[in-house]
Amino acid sequence: MSDFLYAVDADGVATITWDLPGRSMNVMSLAGFGELEALIDRALGDAAVKGVILTSGKKDFAGGMDLNVIAEMHKGGAEAIFAGLMRTHALLRKIERAGMDPKTLTGGKPIVAALPGTGLGIGFELPLACHRIIAADNPRAKIGLPEIQVGIFPGAGGTTRLIRKMGIMVAAPFLMEGKLCDPKSARMEGLIDEVVAPEALLARAKEWVLTAKPADLVKPWDQKGYKMPGGTPYSAAGFMTFVGANAMILGRTQGVYPAAKALLQAAYEGSLVPFDLALKVEARAFTGVLVDPTASAMIRSLFINKEALEKGANRPALPDQSVKRLGVIGAGMMGAGIAHVAASSGIAVVLIDSTVEAAERGKAHAADLLDKAIQRRKLTVDQKTAVLDRITATTDHAALSGCDLIVEAVFEDPGVKADVTRKVESVVGADCIFATNTSTLPITDLALASARPDQFIGIHFFSPVDKMALVEIIRGRATGDRAVAKALDFVRALRKTPIVVNDARFFYANRCIIRYINEGIRMVAEGVEPALIENAARLLGMPVGPLQLVDETSIDLGVKIAKATKAAMGAAYPDDAVDAVLFAMADAGRLGRKAKAGFYAYDAAGKREGLWPGLQTRWPVTEAQPDLIQVQHRLIMVQTLEAVRALEEGVLTDIREGDVGAILGWGYAPWSGGPFSWLDRIGAAKAVEICAALAGFGPRFAAPALLRDMASRGETFYTRFSRRSAA
């Protein structure tokens, strides 16, 4: 079967329709490039064809390259990668020139891209090579070049064309941040040329083909006297632009993402040479990124493995368990957030709280989120009304009748949760699955209150629910497969990424997050300069340092967790040194960002102003400070080793979930691909060596037996566990 369809109408307009069989979204493969080139050659070589429309047979245009192809290209080495890129450039250049005489730039055939919906990556680079881009007015569509977010950059001409089209300053957010736009915004930004009603898309594309003038077919950079918008690097304006871009990239990436640096290199060097040579410069820089292990690790975790988990890689083999009616118990920020994302996904929701006022406040929170989406032009007023109509806010538990999934989101108190469980189970059907949204309490213990423990499961949403992509599904000792399948199908309906873990204290994500936060606090107690702690974390690629993270999550929550953990562990509790700092901060009323006072100082509006000077008064900085590498090793190893222990203990059963969950759950250095990918990168033997160097800081740095065994065998996680974690 072909990826592309070809037809010529009576007016001589050829339509090439991209319609990848068996996929809901078009993605480009090596075979697809070959088919497309053959059809372009066919159209250009047919005297009866006056022009070409390139469109899609699906609701969207294309989601980009099949990154499995990029993974395969990586195996061929730099030479094969570069050769493949240059073949792609040749094809897109053929589209761009469209049969023109190379000397006179005349005689070409107009080629227009007609985008019915989303066009990302190669799905936008390909239209950029066309003579005009027309998009359907589809507010849900996304247009842009998000490659930087998975450790690469636009390498099929997107970098070179966008800079020459817009100038480096205007193009920077789309290239260096992966900014995406809906069609109308893309038109205003200058990414595309027209936006039309969806039903008029192909008619308008045909009209343009039949009325295009010869001058419309010559790109600005092919015209004599072309000057780059904003100036080249050696112009006054261009010089300052590149200086600023260099500083911006270093500030945002801390130098740990090679793709950002390579992108700027391609932009800078490419802007100094003719267009065709600039494409070669781009291909060379892109090849360098692909052979760097960072790109392969990020692609594997953030695309291949993430996609596999979202498609149900670890779902029990049971019939569809889609949620038809959801009950949410507790209308606080978490419960209201869950109700909002569920209703936005088309699920009917019953939102329960103890008072009508509390339940309505929860629904109002959803309304506020929807209003913000309207302001960002992501939603219409009618769509907001439809979402809110799906939420029934009430105090009446009888309204839960007919629900096939309950998510309880009340206080983190076992007694309160037990009461809710019994009350809900008395009114719902016998087949209803009951899920508790908890971040710390053991699921097996909470299930003791259930009359149907096999239908009791943990679903841990991260806050804020509407923004966080990860959902942690926790299987208690009695949890059955149907409950797991139900939870997975629910999360998939919300378009979030699930990981399934077995029950243990703090599950997977929080046990690693807590280790990271505690190590930072522990260093404060030791007299390590707080700025060194925070900056060492950011230089690792962590989005925030441990002290900022505890401020964001709230210090009093940390105190509550610490007290509960100590009560459960007794004499084995290892974090008294941490508590000495944490409790003192709480006693001083410095509860974090919400109190506008924590490890950081804040202004009256709650904006961070820098580390609180009082830290060094309360916990004086020692004269001799540790070196940067030691601080970084402590921060990254303390969370990485906890991930290994989770795998060793059977909490994690799939290293793909460990890597994806770490990046999406708490921002574990995305450049690394996650803790297991990072360990594979440095090698188990090196990791054991680092553990030995940190042994003096406590038993938390002792290398787990699994890691020592792998070091002795010379194994990697992705080879040893490949049968369970094919990637």
Helices and strands as residue ranges (DSSP letters): E 4-8, E 13-18, H 30-45, E 51-56, H 67-75, H 77-97, E 111-115, E 119-120, H 122-129, E 132-136, E 143-144, G 147-150, H 158-166, H 168-176, E 180-181, H 183-189, E 194-196, G 198-200, H 201-211, G 214-217, G 220-222, H 236-253, H 258-270, H 275-291, H 293-299, I 300-305, H 306-310, E 325-329, H 333-344, E 348-352, H 356-375, H 381-389, E 391-394, G 397-400, E 405-408, H 414-425, E 433-436, H 443-446, G 447-449, G 453-455, E 456-461, E 470-475, H 481-493, E 497-502, H 509-526, H 530-539, H 546-553, H 555-569, G 570-572, H 576-587, G 593-595, E 600-602, E 608-611, H 614-618, H 628-648, H 655-666, G 670-672, H 675-682, H 684-693, G 695-697, G 699-701, H 705-713, H 717-720
